[in-house]
């Protein structure tokens, strides 16, 4: 489904629910600070949705253990939204039945697009932690805030990183390298692909193929065979976890060889991807967000929170190491609970919105390296930016930007399958 059709479908699905705003009853003093949480916790996006939820939960637990927010304990009302189909009804339920004061979501751009419409129509603040599609914040909404960078910056950043850092490693220049773009066809993947295409085209790169597909597919072998014929030097991809694993397993089975791989979040920076590929994950690059950065590039307070985040995550989640998506979830929830709600002083839409717009935190003041300053027009976070990672020793290592890098790029061009264990 292309972007235009998706947008029309999402608008149609929400029309009935948005016919009239909900009149919210008054909240009694002393009630808990109730936050709606809207995430894909089942279905094909469940792995990443549950990673985000762990970040939300950890931020809430630590806040409550430190005394809560505005003298209250924070609590979640959580709904499962496997896809955009359920987004409108579940967002409506959070507002009209659960009477939440704000909504935190949602990781997936298609879900965010639909759910945030409901929040806007009902004058409830919606904080988006991880959905990147540019169109989400281009609708003039006043109560929608996004912590992460838009998709065009992610895809464009991945392409620029390829030009600046990857091509010198593989001995190619923009004029003689062959690049293929492959991305899933939702808002997210399409916008990332378009952002990458623009930068590569302007640099004079030979884009030998550009293909999109449904992330629900069960077979990507035709693309693998196509790439074996085209022989691209570099693949730039945007995939969710199940389809990303599927593609790379089929690529390995078919013996597809490329000099470099640059992912764009979703699949290529999560533990499930490494578990599926084993040592063959080593050398894969990714543009996105990282919690495996040099904390010396952070402010003193952020560095302390960074250490606490990592230690507590392992302790509370059965030894599990956090993913980038957990980090993004934690960062958004921590900022809301520690900065925005205390700044608001009350759980009202106007106060929360004013506090969000007033927030001014420098780059390096969060566990992912970002600052926080919302643009008053789009309400995008102007101090969020992609970082760039590489799998080394089956662990994510940030390699750029320099201020937060913990390693340098290694082993490009990529060794053949089965020969990457030493990276």
Secondary structure, DSSP 4 states (H G I P E B T S, - for coil): --HHHHHHHHHHHHHTTTSS---PPPPPTT--EEEEEEE--SSTTHHHHHHHHHHHHHHHHHHHHTT-BTTB-EEEEEEE-SSGGGHHHHHHHHHHTS--SEEEEESSHHHHHHHHHHHHHTT-EEEESS---GGGGSS--SSEEE-SPPHHHHHHHHHHHIIIIIHHHHT--TTT-EEEEEEESSHHHHHHHHHHHHHHHHTT-EEEEEEEE-TT-S--HHHHHHHHHH--SEEEEEB-HHHHHHHHHHHHHHT---SEEEE-SBTTTSHHHHHHHGGGGTT-EEEE--S-S-GGGS-HHHHHHHHHHHHHHHHHTTTPPPPHHHHHHHHHHHHIIIIIHHHH-SS-HHHHHHHHHH--B-TT-STTS--B-B-TTT-BBTT---EEEEEETTEEEEEESGGG--S---S-SPPPTT--TT-
